């Protein structure tokens, strides 16, 4: 039986239908690849979960720039190149050439051996082979320019601190995730990552918003992110402060130390330094105990520097005047505790001013008794103790102040709290309280951000005073008394040609069950020129071993710092009215 040949028209129709079906299948598959399953075929889809987000597309991790008040960069992004290859997608016959190119380009940054790379290419191993995390710029950009599906590179932003250890505690750091920790980086994380627009301190206050940036900022700002920060910090002042502090810690053999410099009129923090410190570029190899900022997070009993709060409260309430005569006895009993002067001496009849100059505990406690519990602790809280200062830095501590009604409070606390024992403060709280005396009685909110540069505009956060704490008259009276403290007692704090107002404190270190008999914290709070303060500074030295009293350690450290600042700001005595 013979078969009749098929008609040419039928054969053509069959071929046409087959081609149409094949083309339709190809279109469907391409649509599935590009729409429904596009991520499955990207190089990064084969990466481990912790790396997949870095490859093949922008990560969106760029952060705004942080600069000092003169535009000097403190925190910026730089980029590292990540390089990978997918051996099973490499065209056959090109494996050796590609492998040689990659080995030559990546050099020491290659994460696998040349032999491992060549083996993976020859065997066409599936998945992604990660080749470099820190490829040289030339190598990364070269691979990126190839535009291959099977070999690619990506520039990934990495946070960099060009000033090294400078202001490390204040700045904080960003890890590789990237996630911000501590300081400005954590507090302003959402803003720097462009999650939120600039947040202002008070919605009901008119803020200065205007176009244009100062010329000195133009080199760094605005950044490509469009959301940057200008700090109140001056790199020169910060550097000088850190140097003076480091020298003091070494000279007086202290375990650690902190210095804060503030502008008393508006709370701007001009420098904030703590020793020991760390390099934010090396946070991964830093002892975790060093990362927390002691200036805002470390509580301590302030000792006699706190007396300025008690004296200011008594003067403001009218229970004493600077000329009021008080009797300094050998001891005084308050509650269940016997209180003595720190030097175990008695001076008989003294004025209130003399009591502060001699730093006498008993007259100080008597002022607290005159105020009584309710008014004394009301003033303590009005000065900002026992609560957050609301500084724009992460991880601030509120300190600890017991009050009547608390389970652990007793009447003896009224006496001991008056001279800075039995309560805990942070260095920033104590510096901020001193600003109240220096600026005429107003509590200011400390802050480290001067300007938010938002899409080329300048936004000034609210810096209005929080509240009036004491009258201008009472503030001036304490100011005058603090001048006499330096003139008649704390000679080490003197600065020739200027009037210095200040107060020392030598506080025992609290330990379980009481106080250390050998360890003390030395501090000095002061401002100058007293008649028109340019700055307030707090010096705190933890457990110095060379001298027993702060007059010989913290006070001269203040004087050294003051001379440095006056030199930087070019403020000779005849021009003290010109504030930085």
C-alpha positions in Angstrom: 0.0 0.0 0.0 1.4 3.3 -1.0 1.1 6.5 1.1 0.0 9.6 -0.6 2.5 12.4 -0.2 1.2 15.2 2.1 0.2 18.4 0.5 2.8 21.2 0.6 0.1 23.5 2.0 -0.4 21.1 4.9 3.3 20.9 5.7 3.6 24.7 5.6 0.6 25.0 7.9 2.1 22.5 10.4 5.5 24.4 10.4 3.7 27.7 10.9 1.6 26.4 13.8 4.8 25.0 15.4 6.6 28.3 15.0 3.6 30.2 16.4 3.4 27.9 19.4 7.1 28.2 20.0 7.0 32.0 19.8 4.0 32.2 22.1 5.8 30.0 24.6 8.8 32.2 24.4 6.7 35.3 25.0 5.0 33.8 28.0 8.3 32.7 29.5 9.9 36.1 29.0 6.8 37.7 30.6 7.1 35.4 33.6 10.8 36.1 33.9 10.5 39.8 33.7 7.3 40.3 35.8 6.6 37.4 38.1 10.0 35.8 38.7 12.4 38.5 37.9 14.1 38.4 41.3 14.8 34.7 40.9 17.1 35.3 38.0 19.1 38.2 39.5 22.6 37.5 40.6 21.8 38.6 44.1 19.0 36.0 44.5 21.6 33.3 45.0 23.6 35.2 47.6 23.3 34.5 51.3 20.6 36.5 53.1 23.0 38.9 54.7 24.6 39.8 51.4 21.8 39.6 48.9 20.7 43.2 49.5 24.1 44.6 48.5 24.3 43.2 45.0 22.9 44.2 41.7 20.9 47.3 42.7 21.4 50.4 44.9 21.0 49.6 48.6 19.6 52.9 49.5 21.9 53.1 52.5 23.5 56.4 51.8 23.4 58.8 54.8 23.6 62.5 55.1 26.9 64.2 55.9 27.7 65.5 59.3 30.0 68.5 59.6 31.3 70.9 62.3 30.1 74.5 62.4 32.8 75.5 59.8 31.9 72.7 57.3 34.7 70.3 58.3 33.5 66.7 57.7 33.0 64.6 60.8 30.9 61.7 59.3 30.6 61.0 55.6 30.0 58.0 53.3 32.7 56.5 51.3 32.2 53.4 49.0 33.6 49.9 48.9 33.3 47.7 45.9 31.7 44.3 46.1 32.4 41.8 43.3 30.8 38.5 42.5 30.5 35.9 39.6 28.1 33.2 38.6 30.2 30.4 37.1 27.4 28.4 35.6 26.3 31.5 33.5 29.8 32.2 32.1 29.9 31.5 28.3 31.8 28.3 27.5 35.3 28.8 26.3 35.7 32.1 28.2 36.3 30.7 31.7 40.1 30.9 31.6 40.2 34.4 30.2 37.6 35.7 32.7 39.3 34.0 35.6 42.7 35.5 34.7 41.2 39.0 34.4 39.4 38.8 37.8 42.5 37.5 39.5 44.6 40.3 38.0 42.1 43.0 38.8 41.2 42.0 42.4 44.7 41.0 43.5 45.0 40.8 47.4 41.3 41.7 47.8 40.2 38.4 46.2 38.3 36.4 48.9 39.0 33.0 47.3 42.3 31.6 45.9 42.9 31.8 42.2 42.8 28.0 42.0 39.3 27.9 43.7 38.1 30.6 41.3 39.4 28.7 38.2 37.9 25.4 39.4 34.5 27.0 40.0 34.5 28.5 36.5 35.7 25.2 34.8 33.1 23.1 36.7 30.4 25.7 36.1 29.3 25.6 39.7 25.8 26.9 40.3 25.0 30.0 42.4 27.0 33.1 43.2 30.7 33.0 44.1 31.5 36.2 46.1 35.0 37.4 45.1 35.6 40.7 47.0 34.1 43.0 49.7 36.8 45.6 49.5 37.9 45.6 45.9 40.1 48.5 44.7 38.1 51.2 43.1 39.6 50.6 39.6 38.8 46.9 39.8 35.2 47.4 41.0 34.5 50.1 38.4 36.0 48.0 35.6 33.9 44.9 36.4 30.8 47.2 36.8 31.5 48.6 33.3 31.3 45.1 31.7 27.6 44.9 32.2 27.7 41.1 32.3 25.0 39.0 33.8 27.5 36.5 35.1 30.1 38.9 36.6 29.2 42.2 38.4 30.2 44.7 40.9 28.4 47.2 43.2 29.6 50.3 45.1 28.3 50.0 48.6 28.3 53.1 51.0 30.3 52.7 54.2 30.2 55.2 57.0 33.6 56.9 57.5 34.8 59.3 60.2 37.6 61.3 58.7 38.7 62.9 62.0 39.4 59.5 63.6 38.8 59.6 67.3 37.7 63.2 67.4 34.3 63.5 69.1 33.7 59.8 68.8 31.4 59.6 71.8 29.3 62.5 70.5 29.1 61.2 67.0 28.4 57.5 67.6 28.9 55.1 64.6 27.1 53.1 61.9 27.9 49.4 61.4 27.8 47.4 58.2 24.2 46.4 58.4 23.9 49.4 58.3 22.6 50.3 61.8 23.4 53.4 63.8 24.5 53.3 67.5 25.0 56.1 70.0 25.3 59.8 69.7 24.2 61.9 66.8 24.2 59.0 64.4 21.6 57.1 66.4 19.5 60.1 67.5 19.2 61.5 63.9 19.2 58.1 62.2 15.8 58.5 60.4 16.7 62.0 59.2 20.1 61.0 57.9 18.6 58.0 56.1 16.0 60.2 54.6 13.2 58.3 56.3 11.7 61.5 57.8 11.8 65.2 57.0 13.6 67.4 59.5 11.9 67.4 62.9 11.9 70.6 64.8 12.0 71.0 68.5 8.7 72.8 68.8 5.8 72.9 66.3 4.4 76.1 67.7 7.6 78.1 67.3 8.5 79.9 64.1 11.7 78.4 62.7 14.2 80.1 60.5 14.1 78.4 57.1 15.9 80.0 54.1 17.6 79.2 50.9 21.3 79.2 50.4 24.3 77.9 52.4 27.2 79.7 53.9 30.3 79.6 51.6 32.4 77.6 54.2 29.9 74.7 54.0 29.8 74.5 50.2 32.6 72.0 49.9 30.6 69.3 51.6 27.0 70.5 51.6 24.5 69.7 50.4 25.3 66.1 49.9 23.6 63.8 47.4 21.1 62.6 50.0 19.8 66.2 50.6 19.5 65.7 54.4 22.7 66.8 56.3 23.6 68.1 59.7 25.8 71.0 60.8 26.9 70.6 64.5 27.5 73.2 67.1 30.9 71.6 67.5 34.0 73.4 66.3 36.7 70.9 65.4 39.4 73.2 66.8 37.7 73.6 70.2 36.9 69.9 70.3 40.5 69.0 69.6 41.8 71.4 72.2 39.4 70.1 74.8 40.3 66.5 74.1 44.0 67.3 74.3 43.6 69.2 77.6 41.6 66.3 79.1 44.0 63.6 78.0 46.9 65.5 79.5 45.0 66.0 82.8 44.0 62.3 83.1 47.7 61.4 82.5 49.2 64.1 84.8 46.8 63.4 87.7 46.8 59.6 87.1 43.0 59.5 86.9 41.1 56.5 85.6 39.0 58.6 83.2 37.6 62.0 82.7 35.0 64.2 80.9 34.9 67.9 79.8 31.9 69.7 78.5 32.0 73.2 77.0 28.6 74.9 76.4 27.4 78.3 75.3 25.2 79.4 78.3 22.8 81.6 76.4 21.3 78.9 74.1 22.7 75.6 75.3 24.9 74.9 72.3 27.5 72.3 73.1 30.8 73.6 71.8 32.9 70.5 72.9 32.2 67.2 74.6 35.1 65.0 75.4 35.7 61.8 77.4 38.8 59.8 78.1 39.4 56.9 77.3 37.9 57.2 73.9 37.9 55.1 70.7 38.0 55.4 66.9 34.6 55.1 65.3 36.2 53.6 62.2 37.4 50.7 64.4 34.2 50.2 66.5 34.3 46.4 65.9 37.6 46.0 67.8 36.6 48.4 70.6 35.7 47.4 74.1 32.0 47.7 74.4 32.3 49.6 77.7 34.0 52.5 75.9 31.1 53.1 73.4 28.6 54.7 75.8 29.1 58.4 76.2 30.0 59.2 79.8 29.0 62.8 79.5 25.4 62.0 79.1 25.0 58.4 80.4 27.4 58.0 83.4 25.8 59.0 86.7 27.9 60.2 89.6 27.5 62.0 92.9 28.6 65.6 92.1 29.7 66.7 95.6 30.3 70.3 96.4 29.8 71.7 92.8 26.1 71.0 93.6 26.2 73.6 96.3 25.6 76.3 93.7 22.2 74.8 93.1 21.3 74.9 96.9 22.7 78.5 97.4 20.9 79.7 94.2 17.6 78.2 95.4 17.9 79.7 98.9 18.7 83.2 97.4 15.8 83.0 94.9 13.4 81.8 97.6 14.5 84.7 99.9 15.4 82.5 102.8 18.9 83.9 102.8 21.0 86.7 101.2 24.7 86.7 100.5 25.2 88.7 103.7 23.0 86.5 106.0 25.0 85.4 109.0 25.0 81.6 109.6 26.6 79.6 112.4 29.0 76.9 111.3 29.0 74.4 114.1 31.1 71.2 114.4 28.3 69.1 113.2 24.5 69.1 112.6 22.1 66.2 112.9 19.4 65.8 110.2 17.2 62.8 110.3 19.3 59.9 111.4 22.6 61.3 110.1 25.3 63.5 111.6 26.7 65.9 109.1 30.2 67.4 109.2 32.3 69.7 107.1 34.6 67.9 104.6 37.7 69.1 106.5 36.2 68.3 109.9 36.7 72.0 111.0 34.3 74.6 112.2 34.4 78.4 111.4 31.7 79.8 113.7 29.8 82.7 112.3 30.1 83.1 108.5 28.1 84.9 105.8 26.4 82.9 103.1 29.0 84.1 100.7 31.8 82.9 103.0 30.1 79.6 103.4 30.2 79.0 99.7 33.8 80.3 99.4 34.9 77.8 102.1 32.6 75.1 100.7 31.0 74.4 104.1 28.6 71.5 104.3 26.8 72.6 107.5 25.6 76.0 106.4 24.6 74.4 103.0 22.5 71.9 104.8 20.9 74.6 106.9 19.8 76.5 103.7 18.1 73.3 102.6 16.4 73.1 106.0 15.2 76.7 105.6 13.7 75.8 102.2 12.1 72.6 103.6 11.6 69.5 101.5 8.9 70.7 99.1 10.7 73.8 97.9 14.2 72.3 97.9 13.2 69.4 95.6 11.1 71.7 93.5 14.2 73.8 92.8 16.3 70.7 92.2 13.9 69.6 89.5 13.6 73.1 88.0 17.3 73.0 87.5 16.8 69.9 85.5 18.0 67.1 87.8 16.3 63.7 87.9 15.1 64.1 84.3 16.4 64.1 80.8 18.0 67.3 79.5 16.5 66.2 76.1 19.9 66.7 74.4 19.8 65.5 70.8 22.1 62.5 71.6 21.1 58.9 72.0 21.3 57.0 75.3 21.0 59.9 77.8 20.4 59.0 81.5 18.0 61.1 83.7 20.2 60.7 86.8 18.7 59.8 90.2 17.0 62.0 92.7 15.0 60.6 95.6 12.2 62.8 96.9 9.9 62.7 99.9 7.4 59.8 99.5 9.9 57.6 97.7 10.5 54.3 99.6 14.3 54.9 100.1 14.1 58.6 100.9 14.7 59.8 104.5 15.0 63.2 106.0 18.8 62.9 106.2 18.8 63.0 102.4 17.6 66.6 102.5 20.9 67.5 104.2 23.2 65.4 102.2 21.6 66.2 98.9 22.2 69.9 99.5 25.9 69.4 99.1 25.8 66.8 96.3 25.8 63.5 98.2 23.1 60.9 98.0 21.9 61.9 94.5 23.3 61.1 91.1 23.7 63.4 88.1 25.2 63.3 84.7 28.0 65.7 83.7 25.7 67.3 81.1 23.0 67.9 83.8 25.6 69.6 86.0 26.9 71.8 83.1 23.4 72.7 82.1 22.5 73.7 85.6 25.6 75.9 85.7 24.4 77.7 82.6 21.4 78.8 84.6 23.7 80.8 86.8 25.8 82.1 83.9 22.8 83.3 81.7 20.8 85.1 84.4 18.5 82.3 85.6 17.2 80.5 82.5 17.3 76.7 81.8 18.4 76.1 78.3 18.2 72.8 76.4 21.6 71.5 75.5 22.0 70.6 71.8 24.7 69.5 69.3 22.9 70.2 66.0 23.1 73.8 64.9 21.5 73.4 61.5 19.7 70.8 59.5 20.4 71.2 55.8 17.3 69.9 54.1 17.2 69.8 50.3 19.4 72.8 50.0 17.5 74.8 52.7 18.8 75.7 56.1 16.5 74.8 59.1 17.3 76.0 62.5 16.0 74.0 65.5 14.3 75.8 68.3 16.8 77.0 70.9 14.5 79.1 73.1 14.9 78.7 76.9 12.9 75.9 78.5 11.9 78.0 81.6 13.0 80.5 84.1 14.5 78.7 87.1 15.6 81.6 89.4 15.5 85.3 89.2 18.2 87.3 87.4 19.0 88.9 90.7 19.6 85.5 92.4 21.7 84.3 89.4 23.9 87.4 89.6 24.4 87.0 93.4 25.6 83.4 92.9 27.7 84.5 90.0 29.4 87.1 92.2 29.9 84.5 95.0 31.5 82.0 92.5 33.9 84.7 91.5 35.0 85.0 95.1 35.3 81.2 95.3 38.1 81.5 92.6 39.6 84.7 93.9 39.9 83.5 97.5 40.2 79.7 97.3 40.4 78.0 93.9 43.5 79.8 92.8 44.3 77.2 90.2 41.3 78.2 88.1 42.4 81.8 87.6 43.0 83.1 84.1 45.1 86.3 84.1 43.2 89.2 82.7 39.7 87.6 83.1 37.2 87.2 85.8 36.5 83.5 86.4 33.4 82.2 88.3 33.6 78.6 89.5 33.2 76.0 92.1 35.1 72.8 92.9 33.8 69.5 94.1 35.6 66.6 95.7 33.1 63.7 96.0 33.6 60.3 97.6 32.8 57.4 95.3 29.7 55.6 96.3 30.2 51.8 96.8 28.0 49.1 98.2 27.1 49.9 101.7 28.6 53.4 101.8 31.5 55.4 100.3 35.1 54.6 99.4 37.7 55.9 101.9 40.3 56.3 99.2 38.6 57.0 95.9 37.2 60.4 94.9 35.8 62.3 91.9 37.2 65.7 91.3 35.2 68.3 89.4 35.1 72.0 88.6 32.2 74.0 87.0 32.8 77.5 85.9 32.3 80.2 83.3 34.1 83.3 82.1 34.3 86.2 81.7 32.0 86.3 84.8 30.5 89.6 83.8 29.5 88.4 80.3 30.1 84.6 80.0 31.4 83.3 76.7 31.3 79.7 77.8 30.5 77.3 80.7 32.7 74.3 81.2 32.6 71.3 83.4 35.8 69.3 84.2 35.4 65.9 85.8 38.3 63.6 86.7 37.5 60.1 88.0 39.7 58.8 90.8 42.9 61.0 90.4 45.7 59.7 92.5 48.2 62.6 92.7 46.3 65.1 94.8 43.4 64.7 97.3 41.4 67.9 96.3 39.9 69.2 93.1 41.5 72.6 93.7 44.8 71.0 92.6 43.5 68.9 89.7 40.1 70.0 88.1 40.6 73.7 88.8 43.9 74.1 86.9 42.6 71.9 84.1 39.8 74.4 83.7 42.3 77.2 83.5 44.4 75.4 80.8 41.2 74.8 78.8 40.1 78.4 79.1 43.4 79.7 77.8 43.2 77.4 74.8 39.6 78.5 74.0 40.4 82.2 74.4 43.3 81.7 72.0 41.1 79.9 69.4 38.4 82.5 69.6 40.9 85.5 69.7 39.2 87.0 72.7 41.7 89.3 74.5 40.4 90.9 77.7 39.4 94.1 76.0 37.0 92.2 73.7 35.3 89.9 76.1 31.8 91.0 74.9 32.4 89.3 71.5 31.1 85.8 72.0 32.0 83.0 69.6 
